[in-house]
């Protein structure tokens, strides 16, 4: 095919295939170059992701996970989650629970990125009752609730400060 392309006798289809192969090679070369850059910066072992899962006889629950943004290229969280789904199957657990979503599936939703990540595993989304408080000791509950509200106010203020620091 090289000869046909070189002397101009290649068909449109053959030229298209040659160009597709060239693009694939260029893409692979870019990926290899990126890997070499990662290797130079981080070494040969990377901590791509960490997560917390638990299981019982009925389900495995995905509580949370995290990864370094600069290593998101490797999709470590996706890999870890897929491995845990396979582990749940291996253990005979019939249900893998990705845990909560707000129910707002629009792109404007605060947790849309989380929804997009979970959607990548083609889950069945079911609506459950949510959480509630059962109060047994009202004075203790009132103090605890006020304390948690104060902590939430502090956290949101701290989060605003951190966002301002990282945005500038």
Backbone as CSV, one residue per row, in Angstrom:
resi,resn,N_x,N_y,N_z,CA_x,CA_y,CA_z,C_x,C_y,C_z
1,UNK,0.830,-1.190,0.000,0.000,0.000,0.000,0.878,1.259,0.000
2,UNK,2.072,1.168,0.635,2.990,2.312,0.643,3.371,2.688,-0.789
3,UNK,3.629,1.657,-1.580,4.051,1.891,-2.962,2.929,2.579,-3.740
4,UNK,1.699,2.073,-3.538,0.548,2.667,-4.239,0.365,4.122,-3.830
5,UNK,0.515,4.399,-2.542,0.357,5.769,-2.054,1.468,6.649,-2.620
6,UNK,2.693,6.121,-2.622,3.846,6.891,-3.111,3.733,7.214,-4.598
7,UNK,3.265,6.261,-5.419,3.198,6.542,-6.857,1.836,7.076,-7.305
8,UNK,0.913,7.310,-6.307,-0.358,7.956,-6.630,-1.442,7.051,-7.170
9,UNK,-1.297,5.737,-7.046,-2.309,4.819,-7.583,-3.257,4.281,-6.494
10,UNK,-3.090,4.748,-5.263,-3.946,4.265,-4.164,-5.361,4.819,-4.318
11,UNK,-6.340,4.002,-3.954,-7.739,4.443,-4.000,-8.018,5.376,-2.804
12,UNK,-9.174,6.053,-2.860,-9.559,6.928,-1.747,-9.615,6.142,-0.436
13,UNK,-10.174,4.963,-0.516,-10.314,4.121,0.678,-8.945,3.752,1.253
14,UNK,-8.013,3.393,0.374,-6.664,3.045,0.827,-5.961,4.251,1.431
15,UNK,-6.123,5.432,0.798,-5.526,6.655,1.338,-6.104,6.979,2.717
16,UNK,-7.419,6.772,2.841,-8.075,7.037,4.124,-7.526,6.105,5.207
17,UNK,-7.355,4.826,4.865,-6.807,3.863,5.830,-5.393,4.238,6.238
18,UNK,-4.591,4.658,5.291,-3.209,5.068,5.593,-3.230,6.268,6.543
19,UNK,-4.091,7.238,6.256,-4.181,8.419,7.121,-4.666,8.054,8.525
20,UNK,-5.621,7.133,8.612,-6.108,6.685,9.925,-4.986,6.026,10.717
21,UNK,-4.190,5.207,10.044,-3.064,4.547,10.711,-2.029,5.569,11.173
22,UNK,-1.780,6.585,10.347,-0.833,7.641,10.731,-1.336,8.386,11.967
23,UNK,-2.629,8.690,12.005,-3.210,9.376,13.160,-3.124,8.511,14.419
24,UNK,-3.378,7.207,14.260,-3.275,6.302,15.406,-1.851,6.249,15.933
25,UNK,-0.877,6.176,15.022,0.519,6.163,15.443,0.906,7.462,16.148
26,UNK,0.442,8.583,15.610,0.735,9.876,16.224,0.135,9.941,17.625
27,UNK,-1.091,9.455,17.775,-1.757,9.432,19.076,-0.984,8.561,20.060
28,UNK,-0.564,7.406,19.608,0.208,6.494,20.477,1.543,7.121,20.860
29,UNK,2.197,7.800,19.908,3.467,8.466,20.204,3.268,9.554,21.268
30,UNK,2.169,10.300,21.173,1.874,11.334,22.171,1.667,10.714,23.547
31,UNK,0.965,9.580,23.579,0.727,8.897,24.857,2.028,8.378,25.451
32,UNK,2.889,7.841,24.612,4.191,7.356,25.087,4.992,8.519,25.654
33,UNK,4.968,9.643,24.959,5.686,10.831,25.430,5.122,11.293,26.789
34,UNK,3.807,11.268,26.918,3.179,11.665,28.181,3.591,10.706,29.301
35,UNK,3.648,9.406,28.998,4.077,8.414,29.994,5.509,8.684,30.437
36,UNK,6.366,9.032,29.488,7.759,9.330,29.830,7.836,10.554,30.743
37,UNK,6.992,11.545,30.482,6.958,12.734,31.338,6.487,12.375,32.750
38,UNK,5.458,11.534,32.847,4.977,11.087,34.161,6.076,10.314,34.886
39,UNK,6.755,9.448,34.155,7.806,8.639,34.759,8.921,9.542,35.295
40,UNK,9.281,10.568,34.525,10.327,11.492,34.958,9.903,12.266,36.210
41,UNK,8.634,12.642,36.276,8.160,13.456,37.402,7.837,12.628,38.644
42,UNK,7.188,11.459,38.459,6.678,10.694,39.596,7.402,9.371,39.847
43,UNK,8.259,8.952,38.937,8.890,7.651,39.085,8.048,6.576,38.409
44,UNK,8.375,5.318,38.711,7.692,4.220,38.017,6.479,3.701,38.772
45,UNK,6.273,4.129,40.024,5.102,3.713,40.782,4.249,4.929,41.106
46,UNK,2.978,4.848,40.755,2.059,5.963,40.965,0.926,5.539,41.882
47,UNK,0.592,6.388,42.835,-0.604,6.179,43.652,-1.759,6.829,42.899
48,UNK,-2.472,6.022,42.135,-3.495,6.562,41.242,-4.804,6.874,41.947
49,UNK,-5.184,6.063,42.916,-6.491,6.243,43.536,-6.555,5.470,44.840
50,UNK,-7.423,5.930,45.702,-7.732,5.190,46.929,-9.234,5.287,47.131
51,UNK,-9.806,4.266,47.716,-11.245,4.280,47.925,-11.629,3.495,49.155
52,UNK,-12.835,3.718,49.620,-13.363,3.004,50.774,-14.636,2.288,50.350
53,UNK,-14.642,0.981,50.525,-15.779,0.135,50.180,-16.050,-0.763,51.382
54,UNK,-17.264,-1.150,51.572,-17.558,-2.203,52.544,-18.636,-3.092,51.961
55,UNK,-18.714,-4.302,52.487,-19.728,-5.215,51.980,-20.268,-6.086,53.099
56,UNK,-21.465,-6.603,52.849,-22.082,-7.596,53.717,-22.641,-8.684,52.809
57,UNK,-23.536,-9.498,53.308,-24.077,-10.589,52.486,-24.949,-10.098,51.337
58,UNK,-25.426,-8.859,51.413,-26.404,-8.367,50.441,-25.837,-7.409,49.399
59,UNK,-24.861,-6.591,49.817,-24.367,-5.596,48.873,-22.968,-5.134,49.231
60,UNK,-22.290,-4.582,48.216,-21.035,-3.874,48.440,-21.353,-2.394,48.245
61,UNK,-20.869,-1.564,49.160,-21.155,-0.136,49.110,-19.862,0.628,48.827
62,UNK,-19.947,1.514,47.855,-18.842,2.389,47.485,-19.054,3.682,48.258
63,UNK,-18.260,3.891,49.315,-18.442,5.067,50.151,-17.832,6.317,49.537
64,UNK,-16.542,6.255,49.212,-15.879,7.411,48.619,-14.548,6.976,48.033
65,UNK,-13.981,7.858,47.240,-12.648,7.608,46.694,-12.016,8.946,46.353
66,UNK,-10.755,8.898,46.011,-10.061,10.117,45.634,-8.830,9.789,44.815
67,UNK,-8.360,10.808,44.127,-7.152,10.643,43.327,-6.529,12.017,43.126
68,UNK,-5.297,12.017,42.705,-4.615,13.281,42.415,-5.093,13.812,41.060
69,UNK,-5.485,15.064,41.004,-5.971,15.614,39.721,-4.947,15.488,38.590
70,UNK,-3.668,15.668,38.912,-2.658,15.608,37.850,-2.473,14.189,37.302
71,UNK,-3.026,13.185,38.006,-2.928,11.807,37.528,-4.270,11.276,37.026
72,UNK,-5.229,12.162,36.842,-6.565,11.726,36.406,-6.537,11.104,35.007
73,UNK,-5.513,11.404,34.253,-5.318,10.838,32.917,-5.394,9.313,32.950
74,UNK,-4.938,8.715,34.064,-4.892,7.262,34.172,-6.217,6.634,34.593
75,UNK,-7.169,7.459,35.015,-8.498,6.976,35.426,-8.401,5.883,36.492
76,UNK,-7.574,6.145,37.518,-7.356,5.186,38.589,-8.616,4.869,39.371
77,UNK,-9.461,5.882,39.595,-10.705,5.654,40.331,-11.627,4.722,39.549
78,UNK,-11.689,4.907,38.249,-12.503,4.015,37.416,-11.997,2.578,37.523
79,UNK,-10.693,2.425,37.446,-10.108,1.088,37.524,-10.399,0.443,38.874
80,UNK,-10.168,1.198,39.960,-10.394,0.651,41.306,-11.858,0.258,41.489
81,UNK,-12.762,1.104,41.021,-14.189,0.810,41.155,-14.560,-0.434,40.356
82,UNK,-14.051,-0.545,39.140,-14.345,-1.722,38.323,-13.802,-2.984,38.992
83,UNK,-12.613,-2.899,39.574,-12.048,-4.055,40.275,-12.916,-4.446,41.462
84,UNK,-13.473,-3.457,42.164,-14.329,-3.766,43.315,-15.668,-4.360,42.864
85,UNK,-16.171,-3.919,41.729,-17.392,-4.523,41.180,-17.122,-5.998,40.872
86,UNK,-15.976,-6.283,40.270,-15.610,-7.672,39.975,-15.425,-8.470,41.270
87,UNK,-14.839,-7.831,42.296,-14.653,-8.493,43.590,-16.007,-8.828,44.214
88,UNK,-16.956,-7.912,44.109,-18.307,-8.168,44.642,-18.911,-9.390,43.949
89,UNK,-18.759,-9.475,42.644,-19.265,-10.642,41.910,-18.566,-11.917,42.360
90,UNK,-17.267,-11.830,42.538,-16.469,-12.972,42.982,-16.942,-13.465,44.363
91,UNK,-17.330,-12.518,45.225,-17.801,-12.866,46.568,-19.259,-13.328,46.578
92,UNK,-19.921,-13.233,45.438,-21.323,-13.634,45.347,-22.286,-12.565,45.832
93,UNK,-21.788,-11.345,45.974,-22.640,-10.232,46.393,-23.401,-9.757,45.162
94,UNK,-24.716,-9.684,45.259,-25.561,-9.417,44.091,-25.741,-7.932,43.774
95,UNK,-25.373,-7.061,44.704,-25.687,-5.640,44.529,-24.447,-4.795,44.824
96,UNK,-24.144,-3.853,43.930,-23.066,-2.889,44.147,-23.719,-1.526,44.272
97,UNK,-23.628,-0.933,45.440,-24.299,0.327,45.731,-23.302,1.476,45.611
98,UNK,-23.524,2.345,44.626,-22.655,3.504,44.445,-22.909,4.591,45.478
99,UNK,-23.939,4.430,46.252,-24.317,5.392,47.283,-24.810,6.681,46.637
100,UNK,-25.313,7.543,47.411,-26.164,8.658,47.064,-25.884,9.552,45.886
101,UNK,-26.971,10.036,45.345,-27.021,11.116,44.368,-28.146,12.040,44.828
102,UNK,-28.107,13.272,44.392,-29.154,14.206,44.821,-30.467,13.976,44.099
103,UNK,-30.416,13.348,42.939,-31.622,13.169,42.140,-31.761,14.238,41.066
104,UNK,-30.901,15.253,41.123,-30.872,16.294,40.096,-29.831,15.866,39.067
105,UNK,-30.287,15.419,37.889,-29.383,14.890,36.882,-29.081,15.890,35.766
106,UNK,-29.325,17.167,36.026,-29.021,18.205,35.039,-27.551,18.598,35.147
107,UNK,-27.038,19.184,34.091,-25.628,19.601,34.092,-25.361,20.713,35.099
108,UNK,-26.398,21.387,35.575,-26.235,22.454,36.559,-26.167,21.912,37.988
109,UNK,-26.429,20.639,38.179,-26.443,20.043,39.519,-25.060,20.123,40.148
110,UNK,-25.041,20.333,41.448,-23.787,20.436,42.182,-22.971,19.147,42.083
111,UNK,-23.645,18.014,42.034,-22.945,16.725,41.981,-22.987,16.086,40.585
112,UNK,-23.096,16.899,39.544,-23.213,16.355,38.192,-21.983,15.514,37.800
113,UNK,-20.790,15.947,38.220,-19.578,15.179,37.912,-19.612,13.796,38.534
114,UNK,-20.135,13.715,39.766,-20.274,12.427,40.451,-21.272,11.554,39.688
115,UNK,-22.376,12.169,39.286,-23.388,11.438,38.515,-22.788,10.911,37.209
116,UNK,-22.022,11.762,36.518,-21.398,11.343,35.254,-20.458,10.162,35.473
117,UNK,-19.667,10.232,36.551,-18.750,9.132,36.859,-19.532,7.834,37.075
118,UNK,-20.561,7.891,37.895,-21.344,6.702,38.215,-22.099,6.191,36.989
119,UNK,-22.585,7.121,36.176,-23.318,6.746,34.963,-22.437,5.932,34.017
120,UNK,-21.132,6.143,34.067,-20.197,5.411,33.225,-20.226,3.907,33.461
121,UNK,-20.762,3.484,34.600,-20.854,2.062,34.915,-22.249,1.515,34.622
122,UNK,-23.063,2.285,33.931,-24.450,1.936,33.562,-25.253,1.338,34.718
123,UNK,-25.386,2.111,35.797,-26.128,1.590,36.948,-27.635,1.698,36.763
124,UNK,-28.344,0.963,37.578,-29.783,1.135,37.709,-29.957,2.091,38.884
125,UNK,-30.595,3.231,38.642,-30.771,4.227,39.699,-32.133,4.022,40.329
126,UNK,-32.117,3.803,41.632,-33.381,3.653,42.350,-33.449,4.700,43.453
127,UNK,-34.645,5.209,43.667,-34.835,6.228,44.690,-35.187,5.542,46.007
128,UNK,-34.405,5.869,47.032,-34.620,5.311,48.357,-35.090,6.419,49.296
129,UNK,-35.623,6.080,50.475,-36.203,7.098,51.354,-35.233,8.164,51.847
130,UNK,-33.951,7.908,51.889,-33.025,8.912,52.381,-32.737,8.707,53.857
131,UNK,-32.389,9.781,54.539,-32.038,9.676,55.952,-32.986,10.511,56.792
132,UNK,-33.031,10.200,58.056,-33.855,10.947,58.993,-33.245,10.818,60.378
133,UNK,-33.684,11.660,61.293,-33.210,11.621,62.671,-34.296,11.053,63.564
134,UNK,-33.942,10.091,64.356,-34.839,9.560,65.388,-34.289,10.068,66.721
135,UNK,-35.012,10.981,67.355,-34.532,11.662,68.559,-34.980,10.901,69.801
136,UNK,-34.007,10.486,70.604,-34.296,9.810,71.868,-34.060,10.727,73.070
137,UNK,-33.168,11.706,72.913,-32.848,12.625,74.004,-32.785,14.023,73.411
138,UNK,-33.880,14.769,73.513,-34.005,16.058,72.836,-32.919,17.061,73.236
139,UNK,-32.566,17.249,74.539,-31.509,18.218,74.872,-30.166,17.868,74.226
140,UNK,-29.780,16.605,74.264,-28.514,16.191,73.648,-28.582,16.382,72.136
141,UNK,-29.713,16.038,71.541,-29.900,16.197,70.099,-29.773,17.670,69.697
142,UNK,-30.399,18.559,70.469,-30.368,19.997,70.163,-28.934,20.516,70.199
143,UNK,-28.178,20.137,71.226,-26.777,20.575,71.334,-25.952,20.014,70.176
144,UNK,-26.142,18.732,69.899,-25.386,18.094,68.811,-25.705,18.739,67.471
145,UNK,-26.973,19.004,67.223,-27.388,19.605,65.953,-26.777,20.991,65.795
146,UNK,-26.805,21.787,66.866,-26.228,23.142,66.832,-24.719,23.061,66.575
147,UNK,-24.058,22.116,67.223,-22.614,21.946,67.041,-22.307,21.603,65.594
148,UNK,-23.066,20.665,65.003,-22.823,20.280,63.610,-23.123,21.431,62.665
149,UNK,-24.135,22.234,62.958,-24.437,23.405,62.123,-23.272,24.382,62.164
150,UNK,-22.710,24.605,63.370,-21.559,25.499,63.498,-20.364,24.970,62.711
151,UNK,-20.154,23.654,62.767,-19.054,23.045,62.012,-19.294,23.209,60.519
152,UNK,-20.528,23.021,60.063,-20.848,23.199,58.644,-20.618,24.631,58.201
153,UNK,-20.990,25.599,59.047,-20.759,27.014,58.722,-19.262,27.265,58.604
154,UNK,-18.498,26.733,59.558,-17.044,26.880,59.531,-16.472,26.244,58.267
155,UNK,-16.928,25.019,57.950,-16.436,24.321,56.760,-16.730,25.107,55.495
156,UNK,-17.954,25.625,55.366,-18.300,26.339,54.133,-17.481,27.619,54.019
157,UNK,-17.237,28.307,55.140,-16.389,29.499,55.111,-14.973,29.150,54.736
158,UNK,-14.463,28.062,55.305,-13.117,27.597,54.993,-13.027,27.180,53.535
159,UNK,-14.067,26.519,53.044,-14.088,26.094,51.647,-14.045,27.313,50.724
160,UNK,-14.805,28.369,51.056,-14.775,29.585,50.245,-13.375,30.189,50.223
161,UNK,-12.717,30.193,51.379,-11.359,30.747,51.459,-10.412,29.899,50.611
162,UNK,-10.497,28.571,50.738,-9.625,27.698,49.964,-9.860,27.831,48.466
163,UNK,-11.134,27.947,48.078,-11.429,28.122,46.655,-10.830,29.430,46.152
164,UNK,-10.950,30.475,46.974,-10.382,31.764,46.568,-8.873,31.648,46.419
165,UNK,-8.225,30.943,47.332,-6.768,30.783,47.279,-6.375,29.993,46.030
166,UNK,-7.097,28.916,45.706,-6.722,28.085,44.572,-7.120,28.700,43.236
167,UNK,-8.101,29.600,43.246,-8.514,30.215,41.993,-7.594,31.346,41.567
168,UNK,-6.846,31.893,42.487,-5.991,33.047,42.160,-4.550,32.710,42.151
